[in-house]
């Protein structure tokens, strides 16, 4: 029987997984950079609370999807080290999920930032 993992150990494993993904995956570094720009823009535009919630949620979804994508890619590589059409299909679908959420984040950003800009212009 496997020994139980403590809550502290579980958090340590999760943080290690995030750190390893950031250290080894180019796309999450790009996504973190874009997230930083998005947060700076929100602050500069004095985005309302609803906008902050939408932006932070979108960022979280994209980053979580990237973590799932990286995990799935590692599992597929482990299960199928040689090129395989089903392995490619799984990897492509996971990448498609990240792309879908990234596009959603762009739409959310456009709505939030355009609303903030309209508000700023209306006050001028």
N, C-alpha and C positions, 0 to 999 in steps of 0.2 A: 504494500500500500504506500502510495506517495505521501510524504509529509506535507502538512498544510502550510500554505504560504501565508505569512503575516501580511497585514495591510501595508506596513512599511516596505516589505519586500515586493509586494505587488506594485506599489508606486515606483520603487526603484527600477523594476523591470520595464514599466511603461516609460519612464523618463529615459532609460537607456535606449529603448526602441526609438523614441523620438530623436535622441541625440545621434544614434547611428544612422538614422535616415537622413538627418541634416548633414552629417559628415560625408555621406557617400552618394547622395542623390542630388544631381544638379537641379532638377525641376523644383524641389521643395525650397531650395535656396532662392530661386527666381520668385517663387510664390511668396516667400517671406519678405523679399525685397518689395514686391508689389503691395503686399499687405502694409508694410511700413509707410509707403507712399500714400496709400489709401487712408490710413489713420492720420497722417500729417495733413492731408487735404481736408479731411473731416474737421480737424481742429482749426485749420486756417479759415474754413468757410463757416465756422460756428454752427455746425450741423445740429439739428434738434435731436432730442432723445430717441425718437423713433428711427431716425437715420443712423445713429450710432448703433442701435440694436440690430438694424438690418445689415450694416457693414460688418460688425463683429460676427454676426451669425454666418454671413457669407464667407468671411475669412476662415472661420472654424470649419465650415463644411468643406471648403476646398482643401485645407490642410489635412483634415481627417480622411478625405478621399485619397489624397496623395499617400498617406500612411498605409491605408488599405491596399492601394495599388502596389506599393513597394513590398508589402507583405505577400501579396498574391504572386508577384513576380518571383520573389525568393522561393516560395513554395513550388511554383511551376518549374523553376530551374532545378530544384532538388528532385522533383518527381520525373522530370523529362529533360535531362542534360543535353540530349541531342535534339536538333530541330524537329518539330512535330506540328502539324497543322492545328491540332486541338490546343496545344500549348500556346501557339500564336493567337488563336481565337480568344482564349482566356485573357491573355495579356492585352490584346487590343480592346477587349470589352472593358477591362479595368481602366485602361487609359482613356477610353471613351467616357467613362463615368467622371473622371477628373475633368475632362474637357467640358462636359455638360455642366458641371457645377461651376467651372471657371466662367463659362459664358453667362450663366445665371448671375454670378457675382458681378460681371461687367454690367449687365442690365440693372441690377440693384444699385450699383454705383452711379450709373447714369441718372436714374430716378432721384437718388438722394442728392447728388451734387447739382443737378439741374434745378431741383427744388430749392436748394440753398442759394444758388446763384440768382434765381428769380426773386427770392426773398430779399437778398442784398440789393438787387437792382430796384426793387419796389420801394425800398427805404431811402434810396438815393434821391 
